[in-house]
Amino acid sequence: MKRGAGDLYPALKAAVKEATVDVRVSKTSCMGVCATGSTVVIMPDNIWLGEVSVDDIPEILAMLSVE
């Protein structure tokens, strides 16, 4: 994993578990958008977030909590 993804994955997984939102955090290989750095995809809404860092986790959790 490059560009901070190694730090992002465990931090996002832990934050989701602590927030008790019903989502799955998964790792994948290259999604063809390497120029945007660490990428988070929220499915089934097909929301792609590029250049994501650990600092963005609260905003991502807020997106997941919206009904």
SULLINMO-V974952 format. One line per field, one symbol per residue. ss: DSSP state (H for helix, E for strand, - for the rest). phi: phi as a letter, one per 20 degrees, with the letter a starting at -180 (. if undefined). burial: I if it has 9 or more other ideal C-beta (glycine too) atoms within 8 Angstrom, else O. A space follows every 10 residues. Layout:
ss = ???
phi = ???
burial = ???
This chain:
ss = ----HHHHHH HHHHHHHHH- ---------- ---HHH---E EE----EEE- ---HHHHHHH HHHHH--
phi = .dlnffefgf fffffffffl eecddcebeg dncgfemfcd dddefleddd lecgfeggff ffffefd
burial = OOOIIOOIIO IIIOIIOOIO OOOOOOOOOO OOOOOOIIII IIOOOOOOII OIOIOIIOOI IOIIOOO
